[in-house]
Amino acid sequence: MTQASINYAALDAWVDAHFDEEVRFLQQLVQVPTDTPPGNNAPHAERTAELLHAFGFEAEKHAPPAAEVHAAGLQSIINLVVRRSYGAGRTVGLNAHGDVVPPGEGWTHDPYGGEVRDGHLYGRAAAVSKCDFATFTFATRALEALGAPLKGSVELYFTYDEEFGGELGPGWLLRQGLIKPDLLIGAAFSYQVITGHNGCLQMEVTVHGKMGHAAVPETGVDALQAATRILNAMYHQNTLYQQISSQVKGINHPYLNVGLIEGGTNTNVVPGKVVLKLDRRMIPEENPAEVEATLRQVIADAVAQSPGITIEVKRMLLAHALKPLPGNQPLVNALCQHASVVFGEPIEATGTPL
């Protein structure tokens, strides 16, 4: 199908005519919880498959091995794949995730109600990323509704472990050879054309010392004092990271954040154990293996001269950076062109510090 043959007015008219139906579809998706953790997401996949079937879209169900799911700290996952083939040509994949962090406190609307009020739909994942289940599904339906000759394929990938890194969702589908898209559009946060984002390494550092009474501190080995040396060493890394710049527009430099510290027993007890959880953001140019190895060495060196101290370092998450790829350019150009028309301002490809 050539760009000249697309009836954009008809496409817009179909989308407008089916807007209320799309909202109802999204409401039904929001009404099935997918809090992760605990990550019992198979029921949502089953419900989504039912709703897609009503549109004539048959969803393949692909469940990773239960042992791998449980090892990742989740309860259940079923990944959905919908294939719409129109003939020879490239395959464009559309990926969105159904899992979402728990709602927390302070809600004034039912987080699983999907209530619409004053033009807003309220609920967990209404914005990220069950809304993309709806937009991708209805965009595909709108394209097919034109009745025009088409080439290639559109595939929908609805997965359920983005909050834990995506390795059991799109990562697992790719490793199993179940999907092989030529081009892909992923769920996003804004009206931008994103061709690159930073990576993320999350680690847990446990510092072991020995508890002792504060009245006789020499009977203990202070884990908090050792942890402080680690903190100072890691924060020093941020001064070094600021000297590194990414060449990807929209991304600046690496960064390390210590987001959680737990430890100690009581006010009058020498701390025998301290746990640090850290988040290291990586620019696309960095090698994740080298980043992790260097960080582990920095931590080890910081306590090398601390008698009685031992450490454990565990990787919690590794999300690779997205790098701009020349092969994506036809899709990027099309998205930028049409986005500029829709929004009435220039929309360019950029990176983002996810």
MARBA-653261 format. One record per atom (N, C-alpha, C, O, CB): x, y, z. Coordinates in steps of 0.001 Angstrom, whole numbers, plus 500000, padded with zeros to 6 digits. Glycine has a CB too. Example, Ala and Ser with C-alpha at 12.3 -4.5 7.8 and 13.67 -1.06 7.14 Angstrom:
% MARBA-653261
513190494310507800 512300495500507800 513200496700507800 514236496681508465 511308495527509046 512850497750507080 513670498940507140 512900500030507870 513409501138508039 514084499402505725 
***
This chain:
% MARBA-653261
500850498807500000 500000500000500000 500885501243500000 501722501397500889 499039500006501231 500721502111499043 501540503317498960 500890504442499750 499686504444500005 501746503739497492 501732505396500128 501214506523500903 500171507296500117 499201507794500690 502348507454501315 500363507398498806 499435508158497982 498054507518497937 497057508197497692 499983508298496581 497996506188498176 496716505488498070 495938505469499371 494819504959499413 496940504082497609 496516506019500441 495836505995501731 494822507138501801 495145508297501543 496858506099502892 493608506784502152 492544507781502336 492554508185503807 491897507559504638 491123507217501902 493311509244504119 493463509632505515 492158510140506124 491918509961507318 494530510694505639 491326510763505318 490040511250505822 489166510078506260 488502510137507294 489312512089504746 489177509013505459 488401507826505816 488966507155507058 488221506643507894 488375506835504653 490290507162507171 490943506577508341 490544507335509603 490190506730510615 492476506587508171 490605508664509534 490223509492510680 488750509307511028 488384509266512203 490511510969510390 487914509196510010 486478509036510239 486188507719510959 485346507673511856 485710509093508906 486887506647510565 486663505352511226 487085505432512691 486378504942513571 487445504221510501 488229506046512949 488714506170514327 487710506959515167 487387506559516285 490105506857514359 487222508065514637 486249508882515379 484963508106515635 484394508192516723 485934510176514610 484501507348514641 483242506613514767 483329505485515788 482314505067516345 482834506049513423 484543504993516032 484720503865516948 485394504266518256 485873503414519004 485530502783516276 485425505564518523 486103506035519726 485446505493520995 486143505010521887 486115507557519757 484137505564521090 483453505083522288 483681503587522489 483820503123523621 481952505379522200 483721502836521391 483984501409521481 485402501161521995 485634500235522772 483783500737520112 486342501988521560 487719501850522020 487827502149523509 488567501478524229 488642502777521227 487094503149523969 487099503481525394 486538502317526207 487087501978527255 486282504768525658 485456501705525742 484883500560526458 485874499397526517 485979498705527529 483576500105525785 486595499196525415 487619498151525375 488688498414526437 489081497503527166 488265498075523970 489155499661526522 490171500013527508 489628499860528929 490339499393529817 490663501448527279 488379500250529145 487790500097530469 487835498639530931 488166498355532082 486349500605530468 487504497732530035 487489496309530377 488902495790530661 489077494884531476 486847495498529242 489898496355529998 491282495971530270 491728496463531647 492428495753532369 492213496527529183 491323497673532003 491704498255533289 491040497504534441 491594497435535537 491327499746533338 489867496947534200 489093496318535270 489645494969535715 489177494409536706 487677496144534825 490631494441534999 491305493208535435 492678493597535982 493534494024535207 491437492163534246 492922493465537296 494181493927537898 495395493166537360 495325491971537070 494118493781539416 496501493890537238 497777493276536841 498909493840537698 499991494138537194 498067493521535328 498652493982538984 499682494525539876 500917493635539852 500828492417540008 499144494659541321 502067494265539654 503320493526539579 504380494235540410 504846495295539994 503786493376538114 504793493701541579 504328492436542129 502885492493542648 502370493580542911 505246492007543241 502229491338542798 502756489971542767 502919489386541362 503608488379541198 501859489084543557 502299489998540348 502530489516538992 501720488303538593 502237487414537916 503944489204538828 500456488245538998 499553487184538522 498821487738537302 497694488222537410 498528486720539657 499476487661536136 499004488394534963 498329487534533903 497809488063532921 500142489105534346 498330486216534088 497674485350533115 496177485644532973 495671485625531850 497871483904533506 495440485917534071 494003486211533911 493737487400532984 492756487399532240 493380486486535271 494600488405533027 494389489556532137 494616489162530685 493888489608529799 495325490719532520 495617488332530438 495870487880529067 494676487091528539 494283487255527384 497151487018529005 494106486244529373 492938485458528953 491778486379528607 491097486177527602 492518484466530060 491555487379529431 490451488321529180 490717489129527917 489804489354527122 490256489270530386 491961489566527726 492310490322526528 492068489484525277 491538489983524283 493775490779526587 492454488220525326 492253487328524173 490767487202523833 490393487163522661 492850485932524460 489926487139524863 488476487073524632 487980488330523914 487211488247522956 487725486896525970 488428489484524386 487983490745523797 488486490877522362 487760491372521500 488467491935524642 489711490446522095 490257490499520740 489489489567519801 489270489893518635 491747490128520750 489087488415520315 488329487446519512 487034488074518988 486596487780517875 488009486182520348 486437488932519796 485193489593519379 485411490504518175 484463490802517448 484611490402520537 486648490950517955 486979491771516787 487442490918515610 487755491453514547 488061492785517146 487488489607515787 488003488737514741 489511488594514779 490110488115513816 487588489251513406 490146489007515893 491587488892516076 491866487678516957 491473487649518123 492185490193516706 492538486686516406 492880485498517189 494258485689517818 495241485948517125 492853484218516302 494310485558519122 495559485771519862 496206484439520208 495600483589520862 495302486586521145 497436484272519762 498217483115520200 498636483355521647 498961484477522033 499472482880519274 498622482282522445 499001482391523852 500322481655524083 500432480452523850 497885481818524773 501311482405524543 502646481838524755 503070482097526204 503343483232526594 503686482451523751 503119481025526986 503476481137528403 504907480673528631 505236479536528294 502508480317529274 505755481505529185 507104481055529554 507010479952530616 506001479860531315 507962482251530082 508040479121530745 508020478071531775 507757478648533161 508314479680533534 509347477304531779 506896477965533917 506508478456535239 507718478653536147 507757479591536943 505526477491535889 508705477763536025 509891477879536881 510623479192536628 511103479824537570 510840476694536646 510716479611535359 511381480866535033 510571482058535542 511131483046536016 511598480978533518 509252481951535436 508379483023535910 508516483192537419 508654484310537916 506914482736535536 508478482078538141 508579482138539604 509964482607540034 510092483341541014 508273480763540223 511000482190539311 512359482621539647 512524484123539500 513348484733540181 513371481905538769 511741484717538610 511798486167538406 510969486931539431 510949488162539429 511323486513537010 510277486189540315 509471486835541344 508048487123540927 507360487919541566 510111488094541754 507596486478539853 506236486673539361 505430485390539537 505989484326539804 506247487107537878 504100485502539382 503232484346539593 502819483674538285 502878482449538173 501999484764540357 502402484464537299 501960483863536042 502058484875534902 501819486068535089 500516483339536170 502413484379533727 502505485216532530 502007484417531330 502372483257531142 503970485711532299 501174485054530533 500843484550529197 501059485712528235 500394486742528347 499351483989529119 501980485554527296 502205486579526286 501280486332525100 501098485194524667 503687486595525834 500707487396524587 499782487291523458 500440487797522175 501135488813522175 498490488082523743 500206487070521087 500688487486519769 499520487406518794 498908486349518636 501891486595519287 499215488515518147 498178488566517111 498867488872515784 499593489860515676 497071489648517445 498645488038514786 499297488220513483 498249488574512429 497274487848512237 500077486936513067 498465489697511752 497583490130510662 498438490252509403 499202491206509259 496860491500511001 498311489302508509 499143489248507308 498360489735506095 497213489347505874 499660487818507071 499010490594505316 498367491177504124 499129490843502848 498843491399501788 498256492696504270 500094489940502948 500871489587501761 502360489775501998 502787490051503119 500427490422500568 503136489626500956 504586489741501068 504986491155501501 504344492135501123 505255489382499729 506045491246502291 506523492553502744 507027492482504166 507086491408504764 505420493596502635 507393493641504708 507955493690506048 506883493527507123 505713493852506924 508697494995506251 507323493014508260 506440492850509414 506688493979510402 507819494199510836 506658491471510094 505637494686510749 505711495752511745 505085495234513036 503903494892513062 504989497056511247 505881495175514113 505369494739515400 504962495924516257 505591496982516213 506404493900516126 503906495737517035 503416496755517963 503400496114519350 502615495199519596 501977497293517549 504251496582520251 504398495951521563 503924496864522682 504282498041522731 505848495559521799 503116496313523581 502685497033524774 502661496057525941 502543494847525744 501285497692524567 502775496586527158 502781495710528333 501553495960529194 501094497092529344 504059495921529161 501034494875529754 499832494973530575 500113495047532055 499221495406532823 498948493817530309 501338494717532494 501642494749533926 501868496176534384 502208497051533587 502875493889534243 501678496403535668 501782497761536213 502116497666537691 501761496684538344 500461498568535994 502792498672538225 503092498665539654 501794498826540449 500834499399539934 504103499793540013 501743498333541693 500536498465542516 500127499925542676 500966500819542559 500760497834543893 498849500173542942 498322501543542897 498784502466544007 498799503682543815 496863501495542924 499162501936545159 499538502836546243 498315503495546855 497183503061546643 500509503898545741 498568504559547624 497489505217548353 497109506544547714 497817507051546844 497891505436549801 495987507100548151 495583508440547749 494664508509546552 494419509596546028 496769509231547468 494145507366546100 493250507365544937 491879507928545323 491351507626546393 493101505930544364 491321508740544448 489952509240544624 488982508511543705 487773508733543773 489892510749544357 489511507638542842 488700506793541971 489188505353542130 490348505119542470 488785507264540469 488314504408541887 488680502996541952 489796502728540940 489589502919539742 487442502081541674 490982502287541399 492095502064540455 491824500958539445 492555500820538464 493351501732541218 490770500162539679 490414499110538721 489003499322538171 488387498396537645 490519497725539381 488506500539538298 487133500812537859 487024501219536406 486004500958535769 486539501882538703 488054501853535869 487974502349534503 486919503435534341 486326503583533273 487680501211533560 486694504188535403 485650505222535374 486048506383534460 487195506829534460 485374505745536796 485078506857533687 485295508021532828 484573509209533431 483364509165533659 484804507754531374 485331510286533692 484723511489534258 485435512708533678 486664512780533682 484801511484535825 484659513656533183 485190514901532625 486234514649531540 487233515362531445 485796515748533731 485988513630530729 486879513356529617 488132512590529972 489009512423529124 487260514611528991 488244512114531216 489412511347531654 488979509950532071 487919509763532669 490141512060532821 489829508961531740 489584507592532164 490555507274533290 491769507389533126 489740506586530977 490010506870534443 490828506635535627 491054505139535846 490128504337535731 490168507257536864 492302504775536164 492596503392536495 494054503060536258 494738503730535484 491719502462535693 494529502013536936 495906501577536756 496120501089535331 495343500288534810 496261500473537761 497185501584534711 497581501254533338 496692501903532293 496788501577531110 497566499763533145 495823502825532717 495015503533531728 495902504344530789 495560504560529626 493996504451532422 497048504791531309 497986505555530478 499145504691530024 499538504745528859 498513506768531239 499699503891530933 500845503036530598 500584501650531174 500679501481532390 502194503635531153 500261500656530360 500291500724528922 499104499973528317 499130499586527148 501603500164528398 498049499771529141 496859499118528580 496206500001527528 495515499505526638 495847498785529691 496423501315527627 495915502204526589 496505501840525234 495852502003524203 496230503664526930 497757501341525236 498390500962523974 497823499658523428 497831499438522216 499895500833524160 497325498783524318 496578497624523827 495422498128522959 495149497598521882 496048496740525017 494755499166523463 493584499694522761 493978500428521483 493393500188520426 492800500631523675 494962501320521569 495320502111520382 495909501230519284 495601501422518108 496321503216520756 496743500274519651 497329499400518639 496257498526517983 496268498318516770 498422498521519262 495337498022518801 494262497171518259 493370497965517318 493055497501516222 493417496567519401 492964499151517735 492030499920516920 492720500568515724 492078500801514700 491356500985517764 494009500863515834 494738501350514663 494795500267513590 494634500552512403 496166501796515054 495022499036514007 495054497928513050 493681497709512431 493574497489511224 495536496641513732 492642497767513236 491276497619512711 490944498744511723 490314498517510690 490250497612513871 491381499957512063 491104501100511178 491796500916509832 491208501187508785 491563502424511834 493044500456509861 493783500229508621 493073499198507753 492936499386506544 495216499771508925 492625498116508366 491947497066507605 490580497526507108 490098497059506075 491793495811508460 489964498437507843 488626498903507459 488643499709506165 487599499881505537 488028499744508572 489827500212505751 489902500991504518 489568500144503299 489119500664502277 491288501599504362 489789498832503408 489520497956502268 490478498167501113 490188497775499983 488119498162501788 491604498776501382 492585499050500333 493600497912500262 493778497195501247 493301500400500589 494271497726499120 495303496687499006 496444496979499987 496937498105500061 495846496604497544 496854495962500731 497909496102501720 499025495102501448 498818494087500783 497351495911503135 500209495401501969 501349494500501868 501977494336503246 501804495179504127 502390495028500845 502708493240503419 503391493023504679 502464492520505763 501399491969505480 504047494283505126 502878492713507024 502107492213508160 502168493200509320 503126493958509475 502628490834508605 501121493166510122 501109493859511403 500947492791512478 500075491928512375 499957494945511477 501792492849513514 501680491899514615 501588492653515933 502323493614516163 502879490925514628 500685492213516789 500498492810518108 501147491904519145 500878490704519185 498984493028518425 502002492481519981 502662491737521048 502230492339522383 502673493428522748 504222491770520889 501378491640523100 500902492119524396 501543491248525481 501235490063525605 499326492077524482 502438491859526262 503283491114527194 503109491639528620 502425492636528849 504761491203526770 503754490934529593 503377491185530983 504534491197531977 504336490799533125 502402490166531408 505715491628531595 506761491721532620 507659492938532419 508852492883532720 507607490457532617 507110494014531925 507910495227531718 508463495748533036 509585496253533082 507071496315531037 507678495627534118 508115496137535412 509315495352535948 510014495829536842 506964496083536413 509560494147535409 510682493328535842 511739493190534757 512602492317534844 510195491962536261 511684494051533721 512761494090532746 512430493593531360 513219493811530440 513867493323533246 511290492928531163 510881492518529824 511485491222529314 511208490819528184 511212493578528886 512314490554530131 512994489358529639 512048488175529438 512335487286528636 514091488968530595 510933488153530153 509967487063529987 508806487465529084 507882486684528856 509434486621531346 508865488695528573 507856489163527631 508431489191526237 508641488134525641 507338490551528024 508697490385525688 509277490464524345 510621489767524241 510935489181523205 509429491903523935 511429489824525312 512724489151525279 512573487653525073 513285487058524263 513488489420526561 511647487042525805 511430485595525704 510841485217524347 511237484212523756 510502485115526828 509894486020523849 509298485739522537 510352485787521431 510328484976520506 508172486743522233 511267486735521533 512338486840520533 513311485666520642 513705485082519632 513097488168520698 513690485330521860 514642484222522043 514070482897521556 514807482049521053 515039484101523514 512765482715521703 512123481480521266 511843481462519767 511392480447519236 510835481279522023 512105482571519080 511831482644517650 510357482726517321 509950482451516193 512418481466516966 509552483105518306 508106483184518089 507720484460517355 506674484507516708 507367483109519420 508541485485517446 508313486724516715 509615487152516057 510693486986516628 507773487837517652 509509487703514857 510685488171514108 510316489436513332 510353489439512101 511212487061513134 509961490513514044 509546491730513344 510700492402512617 511845492347513066 508928492703514320 510396493030511502 511400493830510799 511489495227511398 512566495820511454 511071493916509300 510369495741511838 510279497059512463 509364496937513673 508496496065513716 509750498144511455 509557497815514658 508738497691515862 508444499050516480 509303499930516529 509431496798516882 507216499199516946 506819500373517723 506465499878519113 505635498982519265 505610501145517056 507093500462520131 506812500090521509 505970501143522197 505882502284521742 508103499872522275 505353500750523298 504570501690524091 505467502812524599 506644502593524885 503881500970525271 504908504014524709 505714505173525099 504964506042526095 503819505760526448 506103506000523867 505623507099526542 505068507977527562 504593509319527007 503893510062527696 506090508213528632 504966509629525777 504674510975525298 504517510964523790 504698509933523143 505777511957525716 504181512115523236 504000512249521788 505334512572521124 505479513591520448 502955513346521463 506293511697521327 507600511858520713 507935510604519911 507372509534520144 508685512138521786 508843510748518983 509351509592518249 510699509250518877 511707509901518603 509480509883516687 510703508237519708 511873507873520495 512643506771519785 512100505698519520 511465507424521914 513899507032519479 514736506027518815 515885505554519704 516705504746519268 515295506590517514 515958506043520940 517013505615521850 516626505939523285 515968506946523543 518351506284521488 517029505094524209 516861505402525626 517993504750526407 518677503856525909 515476504918526149 518177505212527635 519267504668528425 518914503291528974 517752502884528970 519616505615529563 519929502586529443 519726501292530065 519702501429531572 519968502503532112 520810500314529637 519381500333532253 519262500388533706 519809499106534332 519404498001533968 517794500606534120 520722499268535266 521242498169536071 520853498433537520 521199499472538082 522800498024535913 520130497488538124 519775497612539535 520450496494540311 520410495331539909 518234497572539734 521070496855541427 521837495896542224 521512496038543710 521150497112544190 523344496088541992 521653494926544414 521478494909545863 522826494566546494 523425493538546180 520367493881546296 523291495430547379 524577495243548054 524309494998549539 523750495855550223 525517496487547846 524708493833550029 524544493501551441 525908493528552116 526833492820551717 523867492112551618 526013494359553147 527261494512553896 527108493783555231 526231494112556029 527615496028554117 527963492800555463 527912492015556696 529052492408557631 530222492417557245 527977490510556381 528685492730558857 529660492962559912 529360492040561073 529162490840560882 529652494437560367 529326492591562278 528997491797563457 528354492701564494 528906493737564864 530259491101564038 527171492293564958 526492493087565975 527285493096567279 527951492122567630 525080492548566218 527197494208567976 527819494331569292 527104495427570070 526428496265569473 529344494638569171 527242495435571384 526577496454572179 527339497765572068 528569497777572026 526461496013573651 526602498867572020 527238500178571871 528097500543573080 528985501391572981 526179501249571654 527836499908574213 528656500191575394 530043499588575260 531005500076575853 527979499661576655 530138498515574471 531435497876574228 531580497679572716 531560496548572233 531560496498575002 531724498776571974 531700498693570512 532779497816569912 532642497353568780 531820500048569942 533863497579570664 534940496749570124 534502495293569959 535208494507569327 536167496823571031 533349494926570520 532849493552570358 532121493365569027 531773492243568659 531911493192571514 531897494441568323 531191494351567047 532045494831565881 533132495379566064 529910495154567105 531528494612564694 532134495138563461 531049495940562754 530044495379562317 532705493973562527 531245497239562642 530202498164562186 529964498069560678 530766498553559879 530576499595562556 528851497439560304 528510497301558886 528102498633558277 528299498862557084 527388496286558706 527533499510559096 527104500806558570 528297501681558214 528268502410557222 526215501524559585 529344501606559026 530546502373558715 531151501901557390 531606502714556585 531578502246559854 531153500591557171 531646500057555904 530723500454554756 531189500786553666 531776498529555979 529423500418555001 528468500816553969 528653502274553591 528455502652552437 527038500575554442 529033503094554568 529275504510554293 530457504675553337 530445505550552472 529537505280555607 531465503840553496 532602503897552570 532146503531551151 532581504132550169 533740502941553039 531271502543551073 530739502160549761 529923503304549166 530042503608547979 529870500884549874 529099503932549993 528278505056549510 529162506182548982 528912506715547901 527363505587550637 530189506541549740 531082507608549296 531749507262547972 531891508115547096 532141507887550354 532158505998547834 532816505579546601 531857505625545424 532233506028544323 533387504176546755 530625505214545657 529651505212544566 529240506628544182 529098506939542999 528419504402544958 529050507485545183 528674508858544855 529811509580544121 529569510470543305 528295509625546133 531034509191544417 532163509759543676 532079509397542194 532513510164541335 533497509266544267 531520508230541903 531371507825540509 530521508832539728 530759509064538543 530743506429540428 529538509422540394 528686510389539693 529470511600539201 529138512178538166 527562510848540604 530515511987539944 531339513103539462 532109512697538214 532395513531537355 532316513574540560 532448511399538116 533140510910536926 532167510757535760 532516511029534611 533833509569537220 530942510319536063 529948510116535007 529599511425534296 529286511427533106 528682509489535591 529654512531535029 529306513815534430 530289514241533353 530019515161532582 529234514875535494 531432513564533307 532424513871532273 532183513058531003 532894513213530010 533835513606532800 531156512175531047 530826511326529900 529535511841529281 528549512037529991 530687509821530321 529524512061527983 528328512562527304 527873511591526226 528689511051525478 528594513944526691 526570511373526152 526013510533525091 525868511349523817 525597512548523865 524647509937525512 526050510693522682 525848511338521396 524399511261520931 524046511801519883 526751510714520362 523562510587521715 522142510456521359 521383511664521880 521400511952523077 521535509139521934 520726512362520984 519958513545521368 518931513193522439 518206512206522311 519260514158520142 518871514009523502 517897513799524558 518434513029525755 517774512954526792 516726513086524007 519633512453525618 520244511707526722 521549512397527098 522337512752526222 520494510205526332 521781512590528386 522948513343528820 524115512450529217 524997512188528399 522579514229529971 524132511977530470 525277511223530969 524790510110531888 523627510114532292 526270512150531712 525654509157532226 525262508098533164 524976508682534545 525371509805534858 526366507023533261 524275507890535365 523973508355536714 523757507155537622 523252506119537190 522729509277536720 524146507307538893 523949506255539879 523126506794541040 523431507853541587 525303505707540377 522096506072541409 521218506485542506 521113505352543524 520859504201543168 519809506878541973 521311505699544796 521059504748545875 519657505052546395 519431506081547032 522154504848547030 518728504159546120 517331504471546403 516790503901547690 515730504316548158 516501503997545306 517520502934548283 517002502329549516 518162501855550378 519119501259549884 516043501148549199 518061502131551679 519059501684552651 518314501057553828 517423501678554409 519980502876553124 518682499829554176 518094499151555332 519210498585556183 520205498096555648 517110498028554894 519062498642557522 520089498041558346 519959498394559804 519137499218560204 521422498442557861 520802497741560591 520797497996562020 519712497223562745 518782496692562138 520630499462562277 519862497177564084 518905496460564929 518235497387565926 517016497350566094 519597495325565667 519040498228566596 518497499145567589 519494500274567798 520631500208567332 518192498411568929 519061501297568494 519886502477568694 521187502153569419 522227502748569137 519114503518569466 521122501210570352 522297500916571171 523033499658570716 523734499029571509 521888500768572617 522876499287569437 523528498091568903 524377498468567693 523898499143566782 522479497013568518 525637498034567683 526495498229566512 525857497484565329 525598496285565435 527971497716566788 525602498162564214 524917497513563089 525723496345562527 526894496497562178 524646498528561983 525086495183562442 525759494009561916 525461493731560455 526123492906559827 525388492827562721 524458494422559911 524098494179558510 523430495424557938 522574496030558581 523158492943558379 523827495797556730 523233496924556017 523017496509554561 523889495902553940 524142498202556113 521850496844554032 521517496523552639 521327497824551865 520578498702552293 520229495634552553 522003497944550733 521856499093549838 521263498607548529 521664497559548021 523223499813549599 520321499345547977 519801499042546652 520062500232545740 519673501363546034 518284498703546706 520726499949544632 521155501042543767 520665500857542339 520357499752541893 522666501158543782 520608501967541653 520098502039540279 521126502791539446 521386503970539685 518687502744540215 521709502103538465 522740502708537609 522183502872536201 521947501882535509 524040501840537590 521972504112535772 521474504383534424 522641504449533445 523651505100533709 520665505702534391 522490503767532310 523568503649531325 523174504323530023 522053504152529545 523916502174531071 524089505087529451 523826505690528149 523992504608527074 524654503600527321 524786506907527884 523409504795525897 523460503753524864 524864503317524471 525061502181524040 522753504231523651 525843504209524614 527201503873524195 527916502936525171 528952502373524817 528005505135524031 527403502754526374 528094501950527376 527842500456527185 526805500039526668 527660502371528768 528824499666527618 528718498209527615 528217497758528991 528923497946529982 530097497538527267 527021497169529077 526461496803530385 527352495883531204 527451496039532421 525135496146530194 528004494922530549 528875494000531276 530037494748531921 530397494473533066 529405492906530337 530624495693531188 531730496475531734 531255497384532864 531955497565533860 532389497307530631 530067497951532703 529518498822533748 529345498037535044 529732498503536115 528164499431533303 528760496844534940 528526496037536145 529837495595536777 529989495657537997 527670494810535811 530777495152535964 532061494703536493 532791495835537206 533366495636538276 532931494146535369 532764497031536604 533430498181537216 532787498550538542 533480498842539516 533398499379536273 531455498538538577 530746498910539796 531010497897540910 531183498276542069 529239499020539525 531042496616540562 531365495592541557 532776495808542120 533011495611543312 531248494182540935 533704496211541258 535076496442541706 535157497659542622 535876497644543621 536006496626540503 534416498712542278 534387499924543119 533874499569544517 534414500039545518 533486501031542473 532846498751544580 532266498350545869 533269497518546666 533457497735547864 530956497548545653 533912496562545990 534879495710546676 536068496510547181 536526496299548304 535356494603545750 536569497421546368 537721498229546759 537398499116547962 538264499380548796 538186499089545584 536139499574548047 535761500499549115 535875499864550493 536106500567551477 534347500992548898 535716498536550581 535764497874551887 536950496910551995 537021496096552915 534457497120552140 537867497015551050 539017496097551048 539847496222552326 540446495241552767 539904496366549828 539890497415552926 540675497652554134 539789497714555373 540119498396556344 541473498943554000 538666497003555340 537727496988556473 537717495593557095 536966494734556633 536283497401556016 538521495338558122 538599494002558733 537233493534559255 536488494305559860 539624494006559882 536923492258559008 535688491681559519 534467491940558661 533378491460558971 535435492194560868 534634492691557589 533510493028556707 533505492108555488 534533491898554845 533588494514556261 532333491568555187 532133490826553932 530944491433553202 530068492040553819 531903489290554198 530923491266551888 529831491851551100 529264490810550146 529958489890549711 530321493093550313 527993490980549835 527315490226548782 526733491235547803 526106492211548217 526195489281549368 526932491010546513 526391491895545490 525529491063544545 526005490101543941 527532492633544712 524270491438544424 523331490687543595 522689491603542562 522184492673542902 522250490020544464 522711491185541310 522010491953540276 520509491691540380 520075490540540417 522534491586538854 519726492759540426 518273492619540487 517632492777539118 516645492111538805 517688493636541447 518200493666538299 517603493947537002 518670494483536058 519549495246536459 516435494951537136 518578494071534802 519435494639533760 518569494883532535 518152493939531864 520647493693533421 518302496133532248 517541496519531062 518494497218530102 519084498244530439 516326497445531433 518639496665528917 519586497210527952 519063498513527343 517855498734527254 519866496185526848 519980499353526935 519624500607526289 519088500346524884 519426499347524250 520837501550526235 518258501248524421 517800501232523031 518709502165522239 518912503320522613 516285501667522910 519250501649521146 520158502443520325 519504502773518986 518823501923518411 521488501694520107 519699503992518479 519179504318517140 519778503375516101 520990503162516071 519493505795516769 518929502815515256 519365501865514228 519005502384512844 517866502793512619 518730500475514460 519955502376511912 519678502889510558 518512502180509876 517777502806509111 520915502752509695 518329500892510138 517257500146509487 515873500604509862 514907500300509162 517385498714509801 515756501347510980 514448501855511412 514026503126510688 512899503591510860 514468502113512892 514918503692509882 514693505027509351 513384505186508571 512710506202508741 515830505397508473 512993504217507716 511707504410506999 510522504594507946 509650505429507706 511433503214506085 510498503812509019 509412503947509991 509532505252510764 508532505926511011 509408502761510961 510751505608511145 510972506853511880 510544508056511041 509890508968511548 512452506986512285 510910508057509770 510541509166508883 509030509297508761 508485510401508786 511159508970507498 508356508147508627 506899508179508486 506241508707509754 505321509523509687 506360506781508157 506709508244510906 506130508703512169 506351510198512362 505433510917512757 506730507926513345 507564510669512086 507854512098512250 506998512941511313 506460513973511716 509343512377511994 506874512505510073 506104513259509081 504644513406509495 504094514507509485 506190512576507718 504027512292509856 502604512344510176 502337512976511540 501315513633511735 502016510950510136 503266512774512491 503110513430513785 503184514944513642 502455515671514316 504178512941514762 504052515413512777 504178516856512552 502888517434511988 502489518545512337 505347517153511602 502237516670511111 500967517128510540 499879517168511609 499128518139511706 500534516212509377 499801516107512410 498751516010513428 498894517101514483 497901517711514881 498783514635514095 500124517352514941 500331518291516038 500607519718515572 500620520646516381 501467517820516893 500824519891514288 501045521223513774 502358521834514191 502483523058514237 499954522096514197 503329521018514493 504667521501514859 505667520421514487 505294519254514364 504759521857516391 506940520788514306 507929519783513911 508125518736515011 508374519077516167 509270520457513580 508011517476514642 508280516366515554 509490515615515012 509448515080513904 507028515414515700 510578515574515802 511803514944515354 512115513724516219 511630513609517344 512967515944515387 512919512830515686 513373511675516448 514321512141517552 515119513058517361 514069510638515522 514215511497518697 515049511871519839 515244510671520741 514585509646520570 514421513042520626 516146510792521700 516313509800522743 515657510303524012 515274511470524098 517803509486522980 515525509426525001 514909509840526258 515555509098527413 515874507917527275 513387509589526237 515757509752528546 516345509079529716 515274508327530509 514847508780531571 517056510104530628 514846507183529990 513795506421530683 514224506076532097 513471505438532833 513455505134529911 
***
